Amino acid sequence: MKLKNCFINMKIKIEYIGIAFLFLISFFLSRECHRDQVELDKDGSYVLGYLKGKSFGNETGWMYEYVYVFEQRSYYRSFSGPVSSEILSDSLMFFKINPNNPKNCIQLQKIRVPYCLTLKDVPRKGWKELPLNYCDSSSSNPSRSH
């Protein structure tokens, strides 16, 4: 009987340790995500990406694969959603990236890219502000960063 109680007590302790461990992991992951978002909001740069491919997914709508370049290195971003079935190959989209970790980005699918912008216009380190008035300004655009 004492042996059975010992195993029950040990099992309860292990369950508590497991719950505490899961709580700690959740806490640290939450802090990490929050820190990434703060860095993105504070230090983020804007770049253009182009649609490399799309396919129709069952439940998620369209699957899109975009490529964007930051400091002469290409990054791939895939996401799903009902953006539009009319988006053509090589369509451009803005991305806000973390310059310290360029894989950390968000796609800005609701912001229209100005008609005159091309991938060649993107500064090496991106823009600090969205170049929404790019077409209205001269070719030596002051909104470029670095």
Secondary structure, 3 states (H helix, E strand, C coil): CHHHHHHHHHHHHHHHHHHHHHHHHHHHHHHHHHHHHHHHHHHCEEEEEEEEEEEEECCCEEEEEEEEEECCEEEEEEEEECCCCCCCCCCEEEEEEECCEEEEEEEECCCCCCCCCCHHHCCCCCECCCCCCHHHCCCCCCCECC
